[in-house]
Every structure is written in C-alpha cells, then in structure tokens.
Amino acid sequence: MAPYLLLAPGPVNLHPQVRKILSEPMIHHRTPLFDKILTRVLERLPSIFYTHQRVYLLSCTGSGGMETLMVNTCNPEDEVLVINSGKFGERWVEMGKAFNLKVHDLKVPWGEACTVEMIRPFVEKFPIRAVFCQATETSTGVKHPIEALGQYLKTFQDTLFLVDGITAVGAYPILMDAWSIDGLVAGSQKAFMLPTGMSFVSFSTKAWKRIPHVKMPRFYYDIRQEDRANQKGETWFSSNVSLIKALDVVLNLILDNGLDEHYHEIRERSEFTRFCIQHFGLKLFPQSPSESITAFCVPEGINSQSLRNTLEQDFNLTIMGGQDQLKGKILRIGHMGFIERPDQIRLMSDLQKAFTQFKVPFNPLSETEMLQWFKS
C-alpha cells in the first residue's frame, strides 16, 4: 500500500523538518537556548498576521484561542453579533451563551458568504459590542469578505471585530491592521504545519483600550498576564517547548521562501483541485471558496462518508466528509501543510478509482492531463 497521506483541512501533513525537530530531546523552557528560540518566534509571528501588535502563544486548540478573544473583550450581558455560517460559527454562539452574552445569531445559509448588508441591521439597531466571524468556515469551505466587513465595522467606535482565522491565517493574506481586525486567532494544526496544541492570538489597539476594564472571569486565558510575561521574554505558563521549536522552523521555511511564494503554492493546490473536481463534473459546495480548503458535493445516492472510508481503507489517504447537516453530502480537501505535486496527483487518481467503485458518473482525467495543468 502507498505511504499514508493526510489531506484534511486540519490537522495537516507535517513538513519533514518539523518531524525532525519534534524528535529532538526535550529542553527546559527557562534556559538561554529556549529564550532565544522564543524571542525569534515572538518577533517574527506578527508578520504572518500583518500586524504591528504582539501575537501571543497559547497552549490550547483553536477553540481556546476563540475563547481568549471573547473573554478578554466582552462583559457578561454584552450584546454581540455572531455570523453563524457553519459548525464553527455555531461554536461562537455556544461560547457566547456559556459566558452569558446576549447573542444575536445571524444565520447565514451554509456555503454562502456574509455581506455588509447582512450585518448592517444589527450593528445599526443594537448596541453591539463585538462581531464574531470566521475568515474561512472550515465546515463548508466558504471564505467570508473579512476586509469589507472590517472596513465597515471600524466606523463603530464601541464595536470590535473578532475573527477566527484558524483555517485562514498563513494560508492566504489576512491583513489584521489594514483590515481593522480587532482580535485574530490562528491554529498550529493548519497553515503552520504543526500538530494540534497551540493557538496564536493578537489584539488591536482598539481592543486593548477595552481589555484592562473587562469584568469577564478569566484566568488561564487572561491575555494581560501573557502580555506581561512576553515583555520579560517568557510565556505566562509553562512554554509548549516542542511546538515552539517547530514553529521556529516553520517560520524559517515560510519567511525565507517569501510569503508571496508560500501563498502561491497553497492557491495553486486549491486551483488544481477545483479544476479536477469540476472536470469530473462535480459541483463545488461554497459560493465563495477559500484557498485553504475545497468542499464539493457528491452525487445524490452516494454517501460521502462511505467514499471517504474507502479512500482510507483501500488507498491509505485521508480527506474529510461533511458535518451535521452536510454529513454524507460533501467531501473536504485541505490545501495546507506539506503537500507536493505528486501527492495532489495521487489523490485525484485514487479519487477516480473510488468513484469507479461507487459507480459515480464522472469525466476522467489522466495523470498526463493533470501534469499538463501544472505546466500550463
């Protein structure tokens, strides 16, 4: 059987240099050696966020980063707006209710992008203290117009724009400062090519004016404490040494090669995938697809979960199916992580074999035709 291949929306395939650094002996987080690594990471990470603000390292999954944005900027009983367009928009809603916020739940049909016109009635009618949104909604593959939303919301002095960029930051440009994003979270297991276990968060000057005065209970995710520790060259709690060492390597890989080239490679993967999917005669699910993930519909009568299971059992590769209302209806392919052209061609070749097993009608593509796409 061919080597295992991970092409999910996250976690992702690790770069060989990341696997190597993760295999090294543990070092202590209070040593001169680690201090140098941490300093390098903290100095360079803001360039991926396109911000002049600090970016903080948290030992938690992306959901912990989302919670960090919320508890540091909102008070109990605050009115907030959640752009709810999928599974992770629903998470914002559930989180807001858990912290006793008055949540206005703007339900956007799954697969559709939010618009300024959709949020305008809420922010102009209610005292909205924060608007929460995904940059890419991982469950559907849709890309929201974060720049347009940020430019509109910046005119409201008492409203913060808080963005889940977990499936976006590092995969395509998310310009935190220029787009007036007040809180942004990213995750280690996506475009940063690391295992799950860390999230990265940053806050705008506008957000920092509010953060010291917020009365929401916070301890582990109190960003004021993390900020004080970072100013001393430390993390507040024990540092995630292995992942921070690996992040140092990833930042070398990305920044030495250039952000433009890095984004180009991810965009090329997404465009190749969509070329193949549409050539097969299948339909993309989101109206506004993200560069980081492709979601597509399988024909009626075919269960996408069964197709996915076949790819794992017979072809030793992993992509993802749909969640909740999309379970069994779509497949999702990730374009982040360490992916080479032969991996992409293998996926599309094996996908066609699985289609044949399930009697899915499709227009075939040869490997020669796939290689020709890259040359053109």
NUKE-640615 format. One record per atom (N, C-alpha, C): residue in one letter; x negated, y, z negated. Coordinates in steps of 0.1 Angstrom, whole numbers, padded with zeros to 4 digits, always signed. Layout:
<recs>
AXYZ;...
</recs>
This chain:
<recs>
M-0008-0012+0000;M+0000+0000+0000;M-0009+0012+0000;A-0004+0023+0007;A-0012+0035+0007;A-0013+0042-0007;P-0023+0050-0009;P-0025+0056-0022;P-0013+0065-0025;Y-0010+0066-0038;Y+0001+0073-0043;Y+0000+0088-0039;L+0012+0093-0035;L+0012+0107-0030;L+0024+0114-0037;L+0021+0125-0044;L+0031+0133-0051;L+0034+0146-0043;L+0046+0147-0038;L+0050+0159-0030;L+0063+0164-0036;A+0064+0165-0049;A+0076+0170-0055;A+0075+0185-0057;P+0086+0192-0061;P+0085+0207-0064;P+0077+0210-0077;G+0073+0200-0084;G+0066+0201-0097;G+0070+0190-0106;P+0060+0184-0113;P+0046+0186-0112;P+0041+0182-0098;V+0029+0186-0095;V+0023+0186-0082;V+0010+0177-0082;N+0005+0174-0070;N-0007+0167-0068;N-0019+0176-0073;L-0028+0170-0082;L-0039+0178-0087;L-0050+0179-0078;H-0057+0190-0077;H-0069+0191-0069;H-0080+0182-0075;P-0089+0176-0067;P-0099+0167-0072;P-0108+0174-0083;Q-0111+0187-0081;Q-0119+0194-0091;Q-0112+0196-0104;V-0098+0196-0104;V-0090+0197-0116;V-0091+0184-0123;R-0089+0173-0116;R-0090+0159-0122;R-0104+0157-0128;K-0114+0162-0122;K-0128+0161-0127;K-0129+0168-0140;I-0125+0181-0140;I-0127+0189-0152;I-0118+0184-0164;L-0107+0178-0161;L-0098+0172-0171;L-0104+0160-0178;S-0114+0153-0171;S-0120+0141-0176;S-0132+0144-0185;E-0136+0157-0186;E-0148+0160-0194;E-0145+0159-0209;P-0155+0158-0217;P-0153+0157-0231;P-0147+0170-0237;M-0139+0168-0247;M-0133+0180-0254;M-0143+0189-0260;I-0141+0202-0259;I-0149+0212-0267;I-0140+0219-0276;H-0145+0226-0286;H-0137+0233-0296;H-0133+0247-0290;H-0121+0251-0294;H-0117+0264-0289;H-0122+0276-0296;R-0131+0274-0306;R-0137+0285-0313;R-0152+0283-0312;T-0157+0283-0299;T-0171+0282-0296;T-0174+0293-0285;P-0187+0297-0285;P-0191+0307-0274;P-0188+0301-0260;L-0190+0288-0258;L-0187+0283-0245;L-0173+0285-0241;F-0164+0281-0249;F-0150+0283-0246;F-0146+0298-0245;D-0152+0306-0254;D-0148+0320-0254;D-0151+0326-0240;K-0162+0322-0234;K-0165+0327-0220;K-0154+0323-0210;I-0150+0310-0211;I-0140+0305-0202;I-0127+0313-0204;L-0123+0314-0216;L-0110+0321-0219;L-0111+0335-0214;T-0122+0342-0216;T-0123+0356-0212;T-0122+0357-0197;R-0128+0348-0189;R-0127+0348-0175;R-0113+0346-0170;V-0106+0336-0176;V-0092+0333-0173;V-0083+0346-0175;L-0084+0351-0187;L-0076+0363-0190;L-0079+0375-0182;E-0091+0376-0177;E-0094+0388-0168;E-0089+0386-0154;R-0088+0373-0149;R-0085+0371-0135;R-0070+0368-0133;L-0064+0362-0143;L-0050+0358-0141;L-0041+0369-0137;P-0042+0381-0142;P-0033+0392-0137;P-0033+0395-0122;S-0044+0391-0115;S-0044+0393-0101;S-0034+0384-0093;I-0031+0373-0099;I-0021+0364-0093;I-0007+0370-0095;F-0005+0377-0106;F+0008+0383-0109;F+0009+0397-0103;Y-0002+0402-0097;Y-0002+0415-0091;Y+0002+0426-0101;T-0005+0425-0113;T-0002+0435-0124;T-0014+0440-0130;H-0013+0451-0136;H-0024+0457-0145;H-0021+0453-0159;Q-0010+0446-0162;Q-0007+0442-0176;Q-0015+0429-0180;R-0015+0427-0192;R-0021+0414-0197;R-0012+0402-0193;V-0018+0391-0190;V-0010+0379-0188;V-0014+0369-0199;Y-0004+0363-0206;Y-0006+0355-0218;Y-0005+0341-0215;L-0013+0332-0222;L-0013+0318-0220;L-0005+0312-0232;L+0005+0304-0229;L+0013+0297-0239;L+0012+0282-0237;S+0011+0275-0248;S+0011+0260-0247;S+0025+0255-0248;C+0032+0255-0237;C+0046+0251-0236;C+0049+0249-0221;T+0061+0243-0219;T+0066+0242-0205;T+0071+0255-0200;G+0075+0256-0188;G+0081+0269-0183;G+0093+0274-0191;S+0101+0265-0196;S+0112+0269-0204;S+0108+0277-0216;G+0097+0273-0222;G+0091+0281-0233;G+0088+0295-0229;G+0082+0296-0217;G+0079+0309-0211;G+0092+0317-0209;M+0102+0311-0204;M+0115+0318-0202;M+0120+0323-0216;E+0120+0314-0226;E+0124+0318-0239;E+0116+0330-0245;T+0103+0330-0242;T+0094+0341-0246;T+0099+0354-0240;L+0102+0354-0227;L+0108+0366-0221;L+0120+0371-0229;M+0129+0362-0232;M+0142+0365-0238;M+0140+0371-0252;V+0133+0363-0261;V+0133+0366-0275;V+0125+0379-0278;N+0116+0383-0269;N+0108+0394-0271;N+0114+0407-0266;T+0125+0406-0259;T+0131+0418-0252;T+0145+0420-0256;C+0152+0411-0262;C+0166+0412-0265;C+0169+0410-0279;N+0180+0418-0284;N+0185+0417-0297;N+0198+0408-0297;P+0201+0401-0308;P+0214+0395-0308;P+0226+0404-0305;E+0235+0400-0298;E+0247+0407-0293;E+0244+0416-0282;D+0232+0417-0277;D+0229+0425-0264;D+0237+0419-0253;E+0242+0428-0244;E+0248+0423-0232;E+0237+0421-0221;V+0237+0409-0215;V+0228+0406-0205;V+0235+0400-0193;L+0228+0401-0181;L+0234+0395-0169;L+0224+0384-0164;V+0230+0373-0161;V+0222+0361-0156;V+0227+0359-0142;I+0217+0359-0133;I+0220+0355-0119;I+0219+0340-0118;N+0231+0333-0118;N+0231+0319-0120;N+0234+0312-0107;S+0223+0307-0101;S+0225+0301-0087;S+0220+0287-0086;G+0219+0281-0098;G+0214+0267-0098;G+0211+0262-0112;K+0205+0251-0113;K+0202+0244-0125;K+0194+0253-0135;F+0185+0261-0130;F+0176+0269-0139;F+0182+0282-0142;G+0192+0287-0133;G+0200+0298-0137;G+0209+0294-0148;E+0214+0282-0148;E+0222+0277-0159;E+0214+0277-0172;R+0201+0274-0171;R+0193+0274-0183;R+0192+0287-0189;W+0191+0298-0181;W+0191+0311-0187;W+0204+0314-0194;V+0216+0309-0189;V+0229+0311-0195;V+0229+0304-0209;E+0225+0291-0209;E+0225+0283-0221;E+0216+0289-0231;M+0204+0294-0227;M+0195+0300-0236;M+0200+0313-0242;G+0206+0321-0234;G+0212+0334-0239;G+0223+0331-0249;K+0231+0321-0247;K+0242+0318-0257;K+0236+0313-0269;A+0225+0305-0268;A+0218+0300-0280;A+0213+0311-0289;F+0209+0322-0283;F+0204+0333-0291;F+0214+0344-0293;N+0227+0341-0291;N+0238+0349-0295;N+0238+0362-0286;L+0234+0361-0274;L+0236+0372-0265;L+0250+0372-0258;K+0255+0383-0254;K+0267+0384-0247;K+0264+0383-0232;V+0265+0371-0227;V+0260+0367-0213;V+0271+0370-0203;H+0268+0378-0193;H+0276+0379-0181;H+0270+0369-0171;D+0278+0360-0168;D+0273+0348-0159;D+0278+0351-0145;L+0268+0356-0137;L+0271+0358-0123;L+0268+0345-0115;K+0279+0338-0112;K+0277+0325-0105;K+0276+0328-0090;V+0264+0325-0085;V+0261+0326-0070;V+0262+0312-0065;P+0269+0310-0054;P+0270+0296-0048;P+0256+0290-0046;W+0255+0277-0050;W+0242+0270-0049;W+0238+0271-0034;G+0225+0275-0032;G+0220+0276-0018;G+0221+0290-0013;E+0228+0299-0019;E+0229+0313-0015;E+0220+0322-0023;A+0215+0333-0017;A+0207+0342-0024;A+0215+0354-0030;C+0211+0359-0042;C+0218+0370-0048;C+0214+0383-0040;T+0223+0393-0040;T+0221+0405-0034;T+0223+0417-0044;V+0218+0428-0041;V+0221+0440-0050;V+0235+0443-0051;E+0243+0441-0041;E+0258+0443-0041;E+0264+0434-0052;M+0259+0422-0054;M+0265+0413-0063;M+0263+0418-0078;I+0251+0423-0080;I+0249+0427-0094;I+0253+0441-0098;R+0256+0449-0087;R+0259+0463-0089;R+0271+0465-0099;P+0282+0458-0097;P+0294+0460-0106;P+0291+0457-0121;F+0282+0448-0123;F+0278+0445-0137;F+0270+0456-0144;V+0259+0460-0137;V+0250+0469-0143;V+0255+0484-0143;E+0265+0486-0135;E+0271+0500-0134;E+0283+0501-0144;K+0288+0490-0148;K+0300+0490-0156;K+0297+0487-0171;F+0288+0478-0173;F+0285+0473-0187;F+0271+0478-0191;P+0269+0479-0205;P+0255+0483-0210;P+0246+0471-0209;I+0242+0467-0197;I+0233+0455-0196;I+0219+0459-0200;R+0214+0451-0210;R+0201+0453-0215;R+0190+0446-0207;A+0194+0435-0200;A+0184+0427-0193;A+0192+0419-0182;V+0185+0418-0171;V+0190+0410-0160;V+0179+0398-0158;F+0185+0386-0158;F+0176+0374-0157;F+0178+0367-0143;C+0167+0363-0137;C+0169+0358-0124;C+0157+0348-0121;Q+0159+0338-0112;Q+0148+0330-0107;Q+0143+0337-0094;A+0130+0336-0092;A+0124+0340-0079;A+0128+0330-0069;T+0124+0317-0072;T+0129+0306-0064;T+0136+0297-0073;E+0149+0294-0070;E+0157+0284-0078;E+0153+0270-0073;T+0146+0263-0082;T+0139+0250-0079;T+0150+0240-0075;S+0162+0240-0081;S+0172+0230-0078;S+0178+0231-0064;T+0176+0243-0058;T+0182+0244-0044;T+0172+0249-0034;G+0161+0254-0038;G+0151+0258-0028;G+0153+0272-0023;V+0163+0279-0029;V+0166+0293-0024;V+0157+0303-0030;K+0154+0313-0022;K+0145+0324-0026;K+0153+0337-0027;H+0153+0343-0039;H+0160+0355-0042;H+0152+0367-0038;P+0159+0378-0034;P+0152+0390-0030;P+0147+0398-0042;I+0137+0394-0048;I+0132+0400-0061;I+0128+0414-0059;E+0121+0417-0048;E+0117+0431-0045;E+0129+0441-0045;A+0139+0437-0037;A+0151+0446-0036;A+0158+0447-0050;L+0160+0436-0057;L+0166+0437-0070;L+0158+0445-0080;G+0145+0444-0079;G+0137+0452-0088;G+0137+0467-0085;Q+0137+0470-0073;Q+0138+0484-0069;Q+0151+0490-0073;Y+0162+0483-0072;Y+0175+0488-0077;Y+0175+0489-0092;L+0171+0479-0099;L+0172+0479-0114;L+0163+0489-0120;K+0152+0493-0114;K+0142+0502-0121;K+0149+0516-0123;T+0160+0519-0117;T+0166+0532-0119;T+0174+0532-0132;F+0176+0520-0138;F+0184+0519-0151;F+0173+0519-0162;Q+0172+0529-0170;Q+0161+0530-0180;Q+0163+0520-0191;D+0175+0516-0194;D+0178+0507-0205;D+0179+0493-0201;T+0177+0490-0188;T+0178+0476-0183;T+0165+0470-0179;L+0162+0459-0184;L+0149+0452-0180;L+0152+0441-0169;F+0143+0439-0161;F+0144+0428-0150;F+0134+0417-0154;L+0139+0406-0158;L+0131+0394-0163;L+0133+0383-0153;V+0121+0378-0148;V+0121+0369-0137;V+0114+0356-0140;D+0121+0345-0137;D+0115+0331-0138;D+0107+0329-0124;G+0094+0331-0124;G+0086+0329-0112;G+0079+0315-0113;I+0084+0306-0120;I+0077+0293-0122;I+0075+0286-0109;T+0084+0286-0099;T+0082+0280-0086;T+0079+0290-0076;A+0073+0301-0080;A+0070+0312-0070;A+0056+0318-0072;V+0053+0322-0085;V+0040+0328-0087;V+0029+0319-0083;G+0020+0324-0075;G+0009+0316-0070;G+0012+0308-0057;A+0025+0307-0053;A+0029+0301-0041;A+0031+0311-0030;Y+0036+0322-0034;Y+0038+0334-0024;Y+0037+0346-0033;P+0034+0358-0027;P+0032+0370-0034;P+0045+0374-0042;I+0043+0376-0055;I+0053+0382-0064;I+0046+0394-0071;L+0049+0406-0066;L+0042+0418-0070;L+0049+0424-0082;M+0044+0420-0094;M+0051+0424-0106;M+0052+0439-0108;D+0041+0446-0106;D+0041+0460-0108;D+0049+0468-0097;A+0045+0465-0085;A+0051+0472-0073;A+0066+0469-0072;W+0071+0458-0077;W+0085+0454-0075;W+0093+0457-0088;S+0086+0463-0098;S+0093+0468-0110;S+0099+0456-0118;I+0091+0445-0119;I+0095+0433-0127;I+0090+0436-0141;D+0099+0435-0151;D+0096+0438-0165;D+0091+0426-0173;G+0094+0414-0169;G+0089+0402-0175;G+0088+0391-0165;L+0077+0384-0164;L+0075+0374-0154;L+0068+0362-0160;V+0074+0350-0157;V+0068+0338-0162;V+0064+0329-0151;A+0053+0322-0152;A+0048+0311-0143;A+0045+0299-0151;G+0044+0288-0143;G+0041+0275-0150;G+0029+0268-0144;S+0022+0261-0153;S+0009+0254-0149;S+0012+0243-0138;Q+0023+0237-0139;Q+0025+0225-0131;Q+0030+0227-0116;K+0029+0240-0112;K+0034+0243-0099;K+0022+0248-0090;A+0022+0260-0086;A+0012+0265-0077;A-0002+0265-0083;F-0003+0264-0096;F-0016+0264-0103;F-0022+0251-0103;M-0016+0241-0098;M-0022+0227-0095;M-0027+0221-0108;L-0020+0223-0119;L-0024+0217-0132;L-0013+0208-0137;P-0016+0200-0147;P-0005+0192-0153;P+0005+0202-0160;T+0017+0196-0164;T+0026+0204-0172;T+0020+0206-0186;G+0024+0218-0192;G+0019+0220-0205;G+0016+0234-0208;M+0015+0243-0198;M+0013+0257-0201;M+0022+0266-0193;S+0026+0277-0199;S+0033+0288-0191;S+0025+0301-0193;F+0026+0310-0183;F+0019+0322-0183;F+0030+0333-0183;V+0029+0343-0191;V+0039+0354-0192;V+0033+0368-0192;S+0040+0377-0186;S+0035+0391-0186;S+0047+0401-0188;F+0044+0412-0194;F+0055+0422-0196;F+0050+0436-0191;S+0060+0443-0186;S+0057+0457-0181;S+0056+0467-0192;T+0051+0479-0189;T+0050+0490-0199;T+0064+0493-0204;K+0074+0492-0195;K+0088+0495-0199;K+0093+0484-0209;A+0089+0472-0207;A+0093+0462-0217;A+0086+0463-0230;W+0073+0467-0229;W+0065+0469-0242;W+0070+0480-0251;K+0077+0490-0245;K+0084+0500-0253;K+0095+0494-0262;R+0100+0483-0257;R+0111+0477-0265;R+0106+0466-0274;I+0096+0459-0270;I+0092+0446-0277;I+0089+0448-0292;P+0083+0459-0296;P+0080+0461-0311;P+0092+0462-0319;H+0103+0466-0313;H+0115+0470-0321;H+0126+0459-0320;V+0124+0449-0313;V+0134+0438-0311;V+0136+0431-0325;K+0148+0428-0328;K+0151+0421-0341;K+0154+0406-0339;M+0152+0401-0327;M+0155+0387-0325;M+0145+0378-0333;P+0149+0368-0340;P+0139+0359-0347;P+0129+0353-0337;R+0116+0354-0340;R+0106+0349-0331;R+0094+0346-0340;F+0087+0335-0337;F+0075+0331-0344;F+0065+0326-0334;Y+0067+0314-0330;Y+0057+0308-0320;Y+0056+0316-0308;Y+0067+0322-0303;Y+0068+0329-0291;Y+0067+0345-0293;D+0062+0349-0304;D+0061+0363-0307;D+0049+0368-0299;I+0052+0376-0289;I+0041+0380-0279;I+0032+0391-0286;R+0037+0397-0296;R+0029+0407-0303;R+0017+0401-0309;Q+0019+0389-0315;Q+0008+0382-0321;Q-0002+0376-0311;E+0003+0372-0299;E-0005+0367-0289;E-0014+0378-0283;D-0008+0390-0282;D-0015+0402-0277;D-0026+0406-0286;R-0024+0406-0299;R-0034+0409-0309;R-0046+0399-0308;A-0042+0386-0307;A-0053+0376-0306;A-0061+0377-0293;N-0054+0380-0282;N-0061+0381-0269;N-0071+0393-0270;Q-0067+0404-0277;Q-0076+0415-0278;Q-0089+0412-0285;K-0088+0401-0293;K-0100+0397-0300;K-0107+0385-0293;G-0102+0382-0281;G-0108+0371-0273;G-0104+0358-0277;E-0092+0357-0283;E-0087+0344-0288;E-0073+0342-0283;T-0067+0330-0285;T-0053+0328-0285;T-0048+0327-0299;W-0035+0330-0301;W-0029+0331-0314;W-0030+0317-0321;F-0024+0307-0314;F-0025+0293-0320;F-0037+0286-0313;S-0039+0274-0316;S-0050+0266-0310;S-0049+0266-0295;S-0060+0269-0288;S-0060+0270-0274;S-0058+0256-0267;N-0051+0257-0256;N-0050+0244-0248;N-0063+0243-0239;V-0073+0238-0246;V-0087+0238-0240;V-0087+0232-0227;S-0083+0220-0225;S-0084+0212-0213;S-0077+0220-0201;L-0065+0224-0203;L-0058+0231-0192;L-0064+0245-0189;I-0069+0251-0199;I-0075+0265-0197;I-0088+0263-0189;K-0096+0253-0192;K-0108+0250-0185;K-0104+0246-0170;A-0094+0239-0168;A-0089+0235-0155;A-0084+0248-0148;L-0077+0256-0155;L-0072+0269-0149;L-0083+0277-0144;D-0094+0278-0151;D-0106+0285-0147;D-0111+0280-0134;V-0111+0267-0132;V-0115+0261-0119;V-0105+0265-0108;V-0092+0264-0111;V-0082+0267-0101;V-0083+0282-0096;L-0085+0291-0106;L-0087+0305-0102;L-0099+0307-0093;N-0110+0299-0096;N-0121+0300-0087;N-0117+0296-0073;L-0110+0285-0072;L-0106+0279-0059;L-0097+0289-0051;I-0088+0295-0058;I-0078+0304-0052;I-0084+0317-0048;L-0091+0323-0058;L-0096+0337-0056;L-0108+0337-0047;D-0117+0327-0048;D-0129+0326-0039;D-0125+0324-0025;N-0114+0317-0023;N-0109+0314-0009;N-0101+0326-0004;G-0095+0334-0013;G-0087+0345-0010;G-0072+0342-0011;L-0065+0351-0018;L-0051+0349-0020;L-0043+0348-0006;D-0047+0356+0004;D-0040+0356+0016;D-0041+0342+0023;E-0053+0336+0022;E-0055+0323+0028;E-0048+0312+0020;H-0048+0314+0007;H-0040+0304-0002;H-0025+0304+0002;Y-0020+0316+0003;Y-0005+0317+0006;Y-0003+0312+0020;H-0012+0315+0029;H-0010+0310+0043;H-0009+0295+0043;E-0018+0288+0036;E-0017+0273+0036;E-0004+0268+0031;I+0001+0274+0020;I+0014+0270+0015;I+0025+0273+0025;R+0025+0285+0031;R+0035+0288+0041;R+0035+0279+0053;E+0023+0275+0057;E+0021+0266+0068;E+0028+0252+0065;R+0026+0247+0053;R+0032+0235+0048;R+0047+0236+0049;S+0052+0247+0044;S+0067+0248+0045;S+0072+0249+0059;E+0065+0256+0067;E+0070+0258+0081;E+0069+0245+0089;F+0058+0237+0087;F+0057+0224+0093;F+0068+0215+0088;T+0071+0215+0075;T+0081+0206+0070;T+0095+0210+0076;R+0098+0223+0077;R+0111+0227+0083;R+0112+0224+0098;F+0100+0225+0105;F+0100+0222+0119;F+0104+0207+0120;C+0098+0198+0112;C+0101+0184+0113;C+0115+0181+0110;I+0120+0186+0098;I+0134+0184+0093;I+0144+0188+0104;Q+0142+0200+0109;Q+0152+0205+0119;Q+0151+0197+0132;H+0138+0193+0136;H+0137+0184+0148;H+0144+0171+0146;F+0144+0166+0134;F+0151+0153+0131;F+0166+0155+0133;G+0171+0167+0133;G+0185+0170+0134;G+0192+0172+0121;L+0184+0174+0110;L+0189+0176+0097;L+0190+0190+0093;K+0198+0194+0084;K+0201+0208+0080;K+0194+0212+0067;L+0188+0223+0068;L+0182+0229+0055;L+0193+0233+0046;F+0191+0231+0033;F+0202+0235+0024;F+0203+0250+0021;P+0192+0256+0016;P+0194+0270+0013;P+0195+0280+0025;Q+0202+0291+0023;Q+0203+0301+0034;Q+0190+0309+0035;S+0183+0310+0024;S+0171+0318+0023;S+0160+0309+0017;P+0153+0301+0025;P+0144+0291+0019;P+0131+0297+0014;S+0126+0292+0003;S+0114+0296-0003;S+0102+0289+0004;E+0091+0296+0003;E+0078+0290+0008;E+0074+0278+0000;S+0078+0277-0013;S+0073+0268-0022;S+0079+0254-0022;I+0091+0253-0016;I+0099+0241-0017;I+0109+0241-0005;T+0111+0229+0001;T+0121+0227+0011;T+0132+0218+0006;A+0144+0222+0007;A+0155+0213+0003;A+0164+0211+0016;F+0167+0199+0019;F+0175+0196+0031;F+0186+0186+0028;C+0196+0186+0036;C+0208+0178+0034;C+0206+0164+0041;V+0210+0154+0035;V+0210+0141+0042;V+0225+0139+0048;P+0226+0131+0059;P+0239+0129+0065;P+0249+0123+0055;E+0262+0127+0057;E+0272+0121+0048;E+0272+0106+0049;G+0275+0099+0038;G+0274+0085+0038;G+0261+0079+0034;I+0251+0088+0034;I+0237+0084+0029;I+0234+0090+0016;N+0230+0082+0006;N+0227+0087-0007;N+0212+0091-0008;S+0210+0104-0011;S+0196+0108-0010;S+0187+0102-0021;Q+0194+0099-0033;Q+0186+0092-0043;Q+0181+0078-0039;S+0190+0071-0032;S+0185+0058-0027;S+0174+0060-0017;L+0175+0070-0008;L+0164+0073+0001;L+0151+0076-0007;R+0152+0084-0017;R+0140+0088-0025;R+0134+0075-0032;N+0143+0067-0037;N+0138+0055-0044;N+0130+0046-0034;T+0135+0045-0022;T+0129+0037-0011;T+0115+0043-0008;L+0114+0056-0007;L+0101+0062-0005;L+0091+0059-0016;E+0096+0058-0028;E+0087+0055-0039;E+0083+0040-0039;Q+0093+0031-0037;Q+0090+0017-0038;Q+0083+0011-0026;D+0087+0016-0014;D+0081+0010-0002;D+0069+0018+0003;F+0069+0031+0001;F+0058+0039+0007;F+0049+0046-0003;N+0052+0044-0016;N+0043+0049-0027;N+0042+0064-0026;L+0053+0071-0024;L+0052+0086-0024;L+0065+0091-0031;T+0063+0103-0037;T+0074+0109-0045;T+0078+0122-0039;I+0091+0124-0036;I+0097+0137-0034;I+0110+0136-0044;M+0117+0147-0044;M+0128+0148-0054;M+0142+0148-0047;G+0152+0144-0054;G+0166+0145-0049;G+0172+0157-0055;G+0185+0158-0054;G+0192+0169-0060;G+0196+0167-0074;Q+0201+0178-0081;Q+0205+0177-0095;Q+0220+0181-0096;D+0227+0176-0106;D+0241+0179-0108;D+0249+0178-0096;Q+0255+0189-0092;Q+0265+0189-0080;Q+0258+0185-0067;L+0245+0185-0067;L+0237+0182-0054;L+0231+0168-0055;K+0234+0161-0066;K+0228+0147-0068;K+0233+0138-0057;G+0224+0132-0050;G+0228+0123-0039;G+0230+0129-0026;K+0229+0143-0025;K+0232+0150-0013;K+0220+0157-0006;I+0210+0160-0014;I+0198+0167-0008;I+0185+0160-0012;L+0175+0163-0004;L+0161+0159-0008;L+0153+0172-0009;R+0143+0172-0018;R+0135+0184-0020;R+0120+0180-0019;I+0113+0187-0011;I+0099+0185-0009;I+0091+0197-0014;G+0081+0195-0022;G+0073+0206-0027;G+0061+0209-0018;H+0057+0222-0017;H+0046+0226-0009;H+0034+0231-0017;M+0035+0230-0030;M+0024+0235-0039;M+0015+0223-0043;G+0003+0227-0049;G-0006+0216-0053;G-0016+0213-0042;F-0024+0202-0044;F-0034+0198-0035;F-0028+0189-0024;I-0025+0195-0013;I-0019+0188-0002;I-0027+0191+0011;E-0031+0180+0018;E-0038+0181+0030;E-0029+0177+0042;R-0033+0181+0054;R-0025+0178+0065;R-0022+0163+0067;P-0031+0154+0065;P-0028+0140+0066;P-0017+0136+0057;D-0016+0143+0045;D-0005+0140+0035;D+0008+0144+0041;Q+0009+0155+0048;Q+0021+0160+0053;Q+0026+0151+0065;I+0016+0147+0073;I+0020+0138+0084;I+0024+0125+0079;R+0018+0120+0069;R+0022+0107+0063;R+0036+0108+0058;L+0039+0119+0051;L+0053+0120+0045;L+0063+0119+0056;M+0061+0127+0067;M+0071+0128+0078;M+0072+0114+0085;S+0061+0107+0087;S+0061+0094+0093;S+0068+0084+0084;D+0066+0084+0071;D+0072+0075+0062;D+0087+0079+0061;L+0090+0091+0061;L+0104+0096+0060;L+0112+0090+0072;Q+0106+0090+0084;Q+0113+0085+0096;Q+0115+0070+0094;K+0105+0063+0088;K+0107+0048+0086;K+0119+0046+0076;A+0119+0054+0066;A+0130+0053+0056;A+0144+0056+0063;F+0144+0066+0071;F+0156+0069+0079;F+0161+0057+0087;T+0151+0051+0093;T+0155+0039+0102;T+0161+0028+0093;Q+0155+0026+0081;Q+0160+0015+0072;Q+0175+0018+0068;F+0178+0031+0066;F+0191+0035+0062;F+0200+0039+0073;K+0195+0036+0085;K+0203+0039+0097;K+0208+0054+0098;V+0199+0063+0094;V+0201+0077+0095;V+0199+0081+0110;P+0208+0087+0117;P+0205+0091+0130;P+0196+0103+0130;F+0185+0103+0138;F+0175+0114+0138;F+0168+0113+0151;N+0162+0125+0155;N+0154+0126+0167;N+0139+0124+0162;P+0132+0113+0166;P+0119+0110+0161;P+0108+0120+0166;L+0098+0120+0158;L+0086+0128+0161;L+0074+0119+0160;S+0065+0119+0169;S+0053+0111+0169;S+0042+0118+0161;E+0032+0111+0156;E+0021+0118+0149;E+0014+0127+0158;T+0013+0124+0171;T+0007+0133+0181;T+0014+0146+0182;E+0027+0145+0182;E+0035+0157+0183;E+0034+0166+0170;M+0032+0159+0158;M+0030+0166+0146;M+0017+0173+0146;L+0006+0166+0151;L-0007+0173+0151;L-0007+0184+0161;Q+0001+0183+0172;Q+0002+0194+0182;Q+0008+0206+0175;W+0017+0204+0166;W+0023+0216+0160;W+0013+0224+0152;F+0004+0217+0145;F-0007+0224+0138;F-0016+0232+0148;K-0019+0226+0159;K-0028+0232+0169;K-0022+0244+0175;S-0009+0244+0176;S-0002+0255+0183;S+0000+0267+0173;
</recs>
